[in-house]
Amino acid sequence: MKLLEAPPRFVFFTGKGGVGKTSLACATAIALADAGLRVLLVSTDPASNVGQVFDMAIGNRIIRLTSVANLSAMESDPQAAAQAYRERIVGPVRGLLPAAVVSGSEEQLSGACTTEVAAFDEFTALLTDDALTADYDHVIFDTAPTGHTIRLLQLPGAWSGFLEAGKGDASCLGPLAGLDKHK
């Protein structure tokens, strides 16, 4: 397989549900790890099966797989990412602002768009934050089915348009001033 002769640092397995993305991502990750390369396998599918493939709980953190040398894995959890995002936004003002204001902010950050943006932040951090992936030669992504992945990849364009339109000073993600720095 030519892909395994000179693979790029980031490899994405995408497609409709049920076409074998997880099987191919896991097989590729194992083959590269068996070749002595350090590999991180990341599932962005909310219904990930990577843990089942390796018969172990993986979850929303990077762990070394005991069954394959040189292989680590992570299953992205959009809900956990959203909770961490909400805490980054609301946590610093808890105790400084009235409880009703904090509660209102938490309510505004409880929608689906917060979950999508938080998941996108987690995904892009793996692509752009060298500190997170410095220990790996390759990062293999087992993505969610096509529709979900397309929405995830279109998110930056949608938010850029929203921010450029300048309609209001807040969104379901919080103050626009804070979002602009992530643009």
Salt bridges, closest charged atoms under 4 A:
GLU87 OE2 - ARG94 NH1 2.91
GLU106 OE2 - ARG94 NH2 2.48
ASP121 OD2 - ARG88 NH2 3.93
ASP137 OD1 - ARG38 NH2 2.96
GLU164 OE2 - LYS183 NZ 3.68
